[in-house]
């Protein structure tokens, strides 16, 4: 258990972020969860259907699971709101042990099979809330973690960093956050703070559950091999506790693979890697130029 540890999971009203936050709650963390959804029903799925989930609901679930959930309404496209968020964490806790950068702008045309110029230009906003926002949150987190001599900065990424997935804006965001973890490790080396990017497998989320109900034959196999998002929370905790955490820092890790290495299972199951089908993470590069 990680009683006394404090985490921040961004973009946690629902989806992978909410699941990661619940997973940390299961381990006893105090978890700050951010998002923009205050009222149930404000968020919509790809097909326009209503999505469940608010920051307050996620926080309540964390508390029910044995941790302590603290909801904070925050737009990660607003630097002032983000700065205030970290001030709140320090005022209330005096420390931060883990940051999980998960917030990302999800355009309604993300999964449409269209070339990028036939999608709305707003699809590029994932490079603001998703890439830039992760840099900003990590900047604030490092200012807390480095003086305390410990901490983990995590990024939720995917195979889309190297293969074509959902178009160039999505791919650039995933490749970008992998590189943030890589380069932040160089600056954080020797401080006790580590940075890792995790490639998630298919996730069981509110959106995928809607898809399964709409197209049960198409999504039956998908759901069978999909990960519970709490799994990634358990993986990040295990990385932070691992004796080789410094070696893992700066790497882009396939969640299913590092889970096997560290002895973490998803509700008693090992999950497939998908490396052979979707590709490999880029290796850590030791070269450094100032």
Protein Blocks (a to p, Z undefined) as FASTA:
>chain_A
ZZhiacddehilggjllmmmmmmmmnopacddddfbfbghkaccfkopacedifklmmmm
mmmnopacddddddfkbmklmmmmmmmmmmmnopafbdcdfbdcddfklmpccdfklpcf
klmmmmmnomlmmmmmmmmmmmmmmmnopacddddddfklmmcehijklmmmmmmmmmmm
mmmmmmmgonlpacddddddddddfklmmmmmmmmmlmmmmmmmpccfklmmmmmmmmmm
pmklmmmgopacdfklmmmmnopaeehiacdeklmmnopcddddfbdcZZ
